[in-house]
């Protein structure tokens, strides 16, 4: 028996040591004061995420390769969103969402390794191909876009989230609530909880822990299925996890 198993009582007898109560998985941190940067913030998904987070009161910076383009997009989005080039966005932000096209994913991250060092990076890129049969998942050499990001950014804290969101709904001013769950993956519980809390800032949205980065491929690949659903049913399907 180790000293951590039992505690000596005042009367000389041993009694079981008190256990620390398990943490409530929905007890998430306050992220309202963090600055969120969106690389690829001039594209449909990046712009939509920037708009939704800013509407919720988050300070947001959208990034682009050209600062002028980013500032123009920020002015169109409104809600106090700022624009900067990608390097400036990365430097000025506490959390950086990567929403660039898959084709430019590796090159963008390689060019920003220094600016992203020490940052919490949220990769939402989906490696997809398209042919006459529709969308299909690609498998990067590293296993997934998120794992590629982790390999390219050894000094960053990489997570994966926001893959299954409709850019149309995100940007629709008449859609008050985006009713969907966001699957969040990462290596460190504290980082995952920050991203869960960030997702929860958007009305109707909920962040749910979905495993470590090694499980990111199937989460990214599911987008191909959702594209097929949306085309068949003329919908903007999201994802809901039951009994959680």
RAFENKA-V222902 format. One record per run of one state. SS is the DSSP state (helix for helix, strand for strand, loop for the rest). FROM is the first residue (numbers start at 1). LEN is the number of residues. If there is no record, write none. Layout:
SS FROM LEN
SS FROM LEN
//
This chain:
loop 1 5
strand 6 3
loop 9 5
strand 14 3
loop 17 18
strand 35 5
loop 40 4
helix 44 12
loop 56 3
strand 59 6
loop 65 2
helix 67 11
loop 78 4
strand 82 4
helix 86 7
loop 93 2
strand 95 4
loop 99 3
helix 102 10
loop 112 1
helix 113 4
loop 117 3
strand 120 4
loop 124 4
strand 128 4
loop 132 2
strand 134 4
loop 138 7
helix 145 8
loop 153 4
strand 157 4
loop 161 6
helix 167 5
loop 172 8
strand 180 7
loop 187 2
helix 189 11
loop 200 5
strand 205 5
loop 210 3
helix 213 21
loop 234 11
//
